[in-house]
Amino acid sequence: MKIRGRYTRGIGGLGAPAVPVRKRQAEDATPSSVDPSDQVSISDRGREIQRARGLALAAPEIRQELVDEIVGQMERGEYRVAGSDVVPRMIREHWMLTAGAVR
């Protein structure tokens, strides 16, 4: 991506007015310009979310032991699924997929 000239478009570029670009001076970036009292704190809820996200990312996408168990049941002819169990899940999944597409 190339940016030319002294001005850039606003975010999205849809009729947004041009905004002048100011070059940062070297002294603005020195550590001495940082206020030592600046702090960032993460709430307990934020820490919970970080932990949950980490666990979700670390988990395998496929639970192989469950897949192996079901395949074994199918091979032995023991796997039975009632239509009354499948239909509500299909409807829920369809609803979630279509609701996600709308957003």
NUGUZA-443795 format. One record per residue (C-alpha): residue number from 1; x negated, y, z. Coordinates in Angstrom, 1 decimal. Layout:
N
resi: NUM	X: X	Y: Y	Z: Z;
...
END
This chain:
103
resi: 1	X: 0.0	Y: 0.0	Z: 0.0;
resi: 2	X: -1.4	Y: 3.4	Z: -0.9;
resi: 3	X: -0.4	Y: 6.6	Z: 0.8;
resi: 4	X: -1.2	Y: 9.6	Z: -1.3;
resi: 5	X: -1.2	Y: 13.3	Z: -0.6;
resi: 6	X: -0.8	Y: 15.2	Z: 2.6;
resi: 7	X: 2.8	Y: 14.2	Z: 3.3;
resi: 8	X: 4.6	Y: 11.0	Z: 3.9;
resi: 9	X: 8.3	Y: 10.1	Z: 3.7;
resi: 10	X: 10.3	Y: 9.5	Z: 6.9;
resi: 11	X: 11.2	Y: 6.0	Z: 8.0;
resi: 12	X: 13.1	Y: 4.2	Z: 5.3;
resi: 13	X: 12.4	Y: 7.0	Z: 2.8;
resi: 14	X: 16.1	Y: 7.4	Z: 2.0;
resi: 15	X: 16.4	Y: 11.1	Z: 1.6;
resi: 16	X: 14.4	Y: 11.7	Z: 4.8;
resi: 17	X: 12.5	Y: 15.0	Z: 4.8;
resi: 18	X: 8.8	Y: 14.9	Z: 4.2;
resi: 19	X: 6.8	Y: 14.9	Z: 7.4;
resi: 20	X: 3.3	Y: 16.4	Z: 7.5;
resi: 21	X: 0.5	Y: 14.0	Z: 8.6;
resi: 22	X: -1.8	Y: 15.3	Z: 11.2;
resi: 23	X: -5.2	Y: 13.7	Z: 11.5;
resi: 24	X: -6.2	Y: 12.7	Z: 14.9;
resi: 25	X: -9.3	Y: 14.4	Z: 16.2;
resi: 26	X: -12.1	Y: 12.3	Z: 17.7;
resi: 27	X: -11.7	Y: 13.8	Z: 21.2;
resi: 28	X: -8.1	Y: 12.7	Z: 21.3;
resi: 29	X: -9.2	Y: 9.1	Z: 21.3;
resi: 30	X: -11.8	Y: 9.3	Z: 24.1;
resi: 31	X: -11.2	Y: 7.3	Z: 27.3;
resi: 32	X: -11.5	Y: 10.4	Z: 29.3;
resi: 33	X: -8.2	Y: 11.7	Z: 27.8;
resi: 34	X: -6.3	Y: 8.7	Z: 29.3;
resi: 35	X: -4.6	Y: 9.5	Z: 32.6;
resi: 36	X: -5.8	Y: 6.9	Z: 35.1;
resi: 37	X: -2.4	Y: 7.1	Z: 36.9;
resi: 38	X: -0.6	Y: 5.7	Z: 33.8;
resi: 39	X: 0.8	Y: 2.3	Z: 34.6;
resi: 40	X: 2.9	Y: -0.4	Z: 33.0;
resi: 41	X: 5.0	Y: -2.7	Z: 35.1;
resi: 42	X: 7.1	Y: -5.6	Z: 33.9;
resi: 43	X: 10.3	Y: -6.4	Z: 35.8;
resi: 44	X: 11.0	Y: -9.9	Z: 37.2;
resi: 45	X: 13.5	Y: -10.4	Z: 34.4;
resi: 46	X: 10.8	Y: -9.5	Z: 31.8;
resi: 47	X: 8.4	Y: -12.0	Z: 33.4;
resi: 48	X: 11.2	Y: -14.6	Z: 33.2;
resi: 49	X: 11.8	Y: -13.9	Z: 29.6;
resi: 50	X: 8.0	Y: -14.1	Z: 28.8;
resi: 51	X: 7.8	Y: -17.4	Z: 30.6;
resi: 52	X: 10.8	Y: -18.9	Z: 28.9;
resi: 53	X: 9.5	Y: -17.7	Z: 25.5;
resi: 54	X: 6.2	Y: -19.4	Z: 26.2;
resi: 55	X: 7.8	Y: -22.6	Z: 27.2;
resi: 56	X: 10.0	Y: -22.6	Z: 24.1;
resi: 57	X: 7.1	Y: -21.9	Z: 21.8;
resi: 58	X: 5.1	Y: -24.7	Z: 23.4;
resi: 59	X: 7.9	Y: -27.3	Z: 23.1;
resi: 60	X: 7.9	Y: -29.6	Z: 20.1;
resi: 61	X: 10.5	Y: -28.9	Z: 17.5;
resi: 62	X: 11.4	Y: -32.6	Z: 17.3;
resi: 63	X: 11.9	Y: -34.7	Z: 20.4;
resi: 64	X: 10.3	Y: -37.8	Z: 18.9;
resi: 65	X: 11.2	Y: -40.1	Z: 21.8;
resi: 66	X: 14.9	Y: -39.2	Z: 21.3;
resi: 67	X: 14.7	Y: -39.7	Z: 17.5;
resi: 68	X: 13.0	Y: -43.1	Z: 18.0;
resi: 69	X: 15.7	Y: -44.2	Z: 20.5;
resi: 70	X: 18.5	Y: -43.3	Z: 18.1;
resi: 71	X: 16.8	Y: -44.9	Z: 15.1;
resi: 72	X: 16.4	Y: -48.1	Z: 17.2;
resi: 73	X: 20.1	Y: -48.0	Z: 18.1;
resi: 74	X: 21.0	Y: -47.6	Z: 14.4;
resi: 75	X: 18.8	Y: -50.5	Z: 13.4;
resi: 76	X: 20.4	Y: -52.7	Z: 16.0;
resi: 77	X: 23.9	Y: -51.6	Z: 15.0;
resi: 78	X: 24.5	Y: -50.1	Z: 18.5;
resi: 79	X: 24.7	Y: -46.4	Z: 17.6;
resi: 80	X: 28.3	Y: -45.3	Z: 17.8;
resi: 81	X: 29.6	Y: -41.7	Z: 17.5;
resi: 82	X: 33.2	Y: -40.7	Z: 18.1;
resi: 83	X: 34.6	Y: -38.2	Z: 15.6;
resi: 84	X: 36.1	Y: -36.3	Z: 18.6;
resi: 85	X: 32.4	Y: -35.6	Z: 19.7;
resi: 86	X: 31.2	Y: -34.5	Z: 16.3;
resi: 87	X: 34.0	Y: -32.1	Z: 15.2;
resi: 88	X: 33.6	Y: -29.6	Z: 18.0;
resi: 89	X: 29.9	Y: -29.4	Z: 17.5;
resi: 90	X: 30.3	Y: -29.0	Z: 13.7;
resi: 91	X: 32.8	Y: -26.1	Z: 14.3;
resi: 92	X: 30.5	Y: -24.5	Z: 16.9;
resi: 93	X: 27.5	Y: -24.7	Z: 14.6;
resi: 94	X: 29.4	Y: -23.4	Z: 11.6;
resi: 95	X: 30.7	Y: -20.5	Z: 13.7;
resi: 96	X: 27.2	Y: -19.7	Z: 15.0;
resi: 97	X: 25.7	Y: -19.8	Z: 11.5;
resi: 98	X: 28.4	Y: -17.6	Z: 10.0;
resi: 99	X: 28.3	Y: -15.1	Z: 13.0;
resi: 100	X: 24.5	Y: -14.9	Z: 12.5;
resi: 101	X: 24.9	Y: -14.2	Z: 8.8;
resi: 102	X: 27.2	Y: -11.3	Z: 9.5;
resi: 103	X: 24.8	Y: -9.5	Z: 11.7;
END
